């Protein structure tokens, strides 16, 4: 009995010691991460190394040390650590992401691309690795491969927002703004309240102003991808009104949605966007061009929240106009916020938008 008691005492003591060390390591690492976030890299790294000694099996600690070295511009140091641990069973796609980024910062972009590709073999659903691949190509001004990488990222990880962000940026600064409008709005719905959200909101609003021109009471010019001039007299004979290129549904539907407006601002864009969605479905385009964003807008219209949503979506482009609307529509705004917080856009692996899908 005394021998059994002694064995139990030793085992329980070892377990308690192990748990104590893990807890100490966790607390030490939390303090270290705060130091790193505040730019105190050397002290933060020292504490993380102490945490790693206390809990050597925890792979988070070498990752955090590598991140601290990366943040302090010691890219060689980050590479040295990550190359040792990237193949461990607990490593995630973030290990390959940080390793590839470190190589890229060292001017070894080919090595970075190989690292991301190796990571994709292990984590084929990682939107992060497609994102980083696209950014390398973007920095090389290889825009076709950049777009391909970002769109592959959307396909493999459709709820990861950053690929939409870069697609929006690229297309809104090209001659194919239509795709930027769609990718940009999808991005805002996936990443609702960040600086990047504000950036894309401004770009969407600016693009609307640049691409929708009211020349007079009966003539409007729509410049999304190609300029389309519509005269009101043509609309008197709808049977002879032909859509100018079936794949470019966006511009002709937009040209109809703008009819009747006298100016383009955040308030008229609300009406235009609502009419656009209604026309898109009335004309049966959803049969040939299914679109998760337009379906979500339709749901919002049916719920009575499209007006509030449109003002929110474009608020960074006209903050004064948004504030004016919000002050006059507090009840609508409150109901929209409640609905929106409980009804995210239903993007998933089976239901997402891609330009060539």
C-alpha positions, 0 to 999 in steps of 0.5 A: 500500500505504501509503495502504491501511494508513493507511485501515485504521489510521484505521478500526480506530482509530475502531472501537476508540475507539467500542468503548472509549466504549461500554464506558466508558459501560456501566461508568459506568452500572453505577456510576450505577445503584448510586448511584440504588438507594442514594438518591444521585440527583443524582450517579447522574443526572450519571454517567448523563448522562456515559454517554449522551454516551459512547454516545448511541445507547443508549436504556437511558441516557435511560430510567435517567435518567428512572427516577432522576428518577421515584425522586427525585420529579421526575416532570416531569423524567421525563416530559420525557425519556420523551416524547422517546424513547418512540417510538424503535424500541428503546423497550420497554413499560417506557418507556410504563409509567414515563411513565404512572406519572409522569403519574399521580404528577402527578395526571394519571390521564387522561393516564396511562391514555392513555399506557398505551393508546398503549403497548398498541397498540405492545405488545399483549402487555404485562401491565405496561401492563394492570397499571398501567391497573388500578391507576389504576382501583383508585385511583379506586375503579372496581373493575369496570374495575380487575378487567377490566384485571387480567384482560385482563392475565392473558389477554394475558400469563398468566405475568406475576404482578402482575395475579394479585396484585391480582386476589387482593387484590381478590377476597379482600376481596370477597364472591367469595372463590373467585376470590381463592383461585384467583388467589392460589394462581396468583400464589404459583406464579408469584412464589414467594419475595417479600414479596408471596408472604408477603402472599398466603399469609397471606390464603389461610390467613386466608380458609380459617379465616374461611370454613370453620366446623365447628359440630359433628361432623356440621355444617359451614358453608362461606362461599365466596361464599355460606354452605352448611350441610351435615348428615352425614345428607344424605350418606347419600343421595347420589342426592338430594344436589344441588349448590347452583348449578352455576357455584359448584362450589368451595363444594359440593366444599369442603363435601364435602372438609371432612367428617371434620375436627375443626378447621381448621389448616394440617395439616387444610387439607392434607387438605381441599385434597387431598380437594377436588382428588380430588373435583373430578376424581371428580365430573367437574367438570374436563370443564366447568371445566378449570383449570390450577391444579387440573391442577397440584395433581393432578400434585403429588398423583400425584408424592406432593408435595401434603402438602409443597406445601400446608404451604409454600403456607400457611406464612405463615399458621401459621409454627409449624405449618409448622416443626413439620411440616417438622422431622418430614418432612425427607425429604418436604420435600427431595424436594418442593423438588427436584421443585418447582424442576424442575416449574413450573406450566405456564401459557402463552398457551393454558393459563391460568385466567380467572374467565370463561374 
